[in-house]
């Protein structure tokens, strides 16, 4: 059971901006790792390219924040569940670029929900105001991801069927 969000954990707009920048940076790093994995290990260069593009987008998002936005709070309302980080269970080695952007879209939607909740529930007026600005920013990110995803071909229903399953057996 997860704990209830502590909306008072972020006390200043500088702290919130620091958290938001860190979220974007971690997201860029994770997408870059996925791009490398899809290129080197999955033999899926198209999806590797999509993840590399997502990493570039997230790096630009992070760069929108001043480098020294302020101290990071010790805790954040959402705990360790950073909505900008790709869920490993949502990644499949045969996924298409469309899936990569759909995954990113879902993360942006989760981040929007998080900032919306913070704007509504924070006991700190300064944080509520900054969270509202971040809500508008995330709405733009959602449009970007949705537009980019919708430009790509929708994968076939059997996209995850592998006719060339791994050739190994578990230990003797």
N, C-alpha and C positions, 0 to 999 in steps of 0.2 A: 504494500500500500504506500503510495507516495504521500509526502507531507503536503499540507496546504501551502499555497504560495505566500511568501512573506513580502507583500507589496511595499513594506516600509524599509526593506533592505537597501535599496538605492535611495540615497538621501539628497543628492544634488543632481542638477542637470549635467555637470561635468562628469560625475560618476556614471550616469546613464550613457553619455556619449562615449566614454571610455569602454564601457561594456559593449555598446553597439559596434564600435570599431573592432574590438577584439573578436566579436562574433563574425564579422565580415572577413577578418584575417584568417580565422580558423577555417571558415568555409572555403576560402580560396585555397588554403593549404590542402584541405581534404579533397577538393576537386582536382587539384594538381596531382595528388597521390593516385587518385582514380584514373586520371589520364595516363599516367605512367604505367599503371597496372594493366589497363586495357590495351595499351600498346605492346608492352613487353610480355605479359603473361597470358592475356586472353586472345591475342591475335585478332583484335577488333579495332582496327585503326579509325573507323568512322566514329565510333562511340568515344574512343580516346580523344579524338579531335573535339567532340562535343564537350567532354569534361574539361579539356584545356580551354575552350572558349568560356565555359562557366567560371573557371578559375580566373581568367582575365577579367571577366565582368565583376566578380566579387572583389578582386584587387582594386578595381576602379571604385567600387562602392566604398571600400575601406579608405581609399585615398581622399574621399570626399570629407572625411573627418580630419580635424587637425591632429597631427602626430602626438602632441601632448595634450590630450583632452582633459586629463585630470586623473586622480587616483581611482583605482578600481575598488569597488566595495568588496569586502571579504566574502559576502554571499550575494546571490541574486535571487529574485523571486521564484524563478523556475528551476532552481537547483542545478544539477549537473546535466539536465536534458536540454542542451543547446539546440534550438529548432533549426539553426542554419547548417547543422552538420548532417551529412548524408547517413542515413540509417544503413548499416552494413547488410541487414536482411532485405533491404529494398533494391540491392544491386545484384545483377545477374550477368554472368560473363557473355551471354548472347544478347543482352539488351541492345536496343537500337538508340541512335541519337535522340529520337523522339522521347524515349523513356528517360534519358538523362535530363532533358529540359522539363519533363513532367515532374520528375523528382525535385528539381530545383523550384518549380512552381509551387509544389506542396510545401517546401521549406519556407518559401517567402510568405505563403498564406499562414503558416504556423507562427512565423515571426510577426506578421501583422496582428494576429490574434493576441499574441503576447504583449505587444506594445499597446494595443487597444485596452487590454485588461489593466495594464499599468496606468494608462491615462485615466481610467475610470476609478481605480481602487487605491492608488498611491495616496498616503496621507500628506505628501509633500507637494504643494502647489507648483513649485518649480519643476519637479519631476513630471507631474501631470502635463504641464505645458510642453515640455520637451518631448514627452512620449507622444503627444498629439502631432508634433512636427514629424516624428519618426513614423507615425502611422501613415501620414501623407507620402512620405518617402517610400515606404514599403508598398503602397498602392502602385506607385510607379514601377517598382521592381516586379510586381506581379504582372503588370501589363507587358513589360519587357519579356519576361519568361513565357507568358502565355502566347504572345505574338511569335516569339522565336520557335516555340514548340509547334505552333499551328502552321508554320512555314514548312515543316518537315513531313515526310510521308508517314502515315500511321502504320505501325508494324502489323504484319498479318497475325491472325489469331494464334497460329502455331509458332510464333517467334522463338519460343524457348525450347522447341524440340531439337534435340541434338542427335543426328544420325551417326555421329562419330563419338560415341561415349568413350570415356577414359579406358585405357587398356591396362588395368592393374587389378590385383586381388589383394584383399586385406591379408595381413601377416599370417603365417602358418603357425 
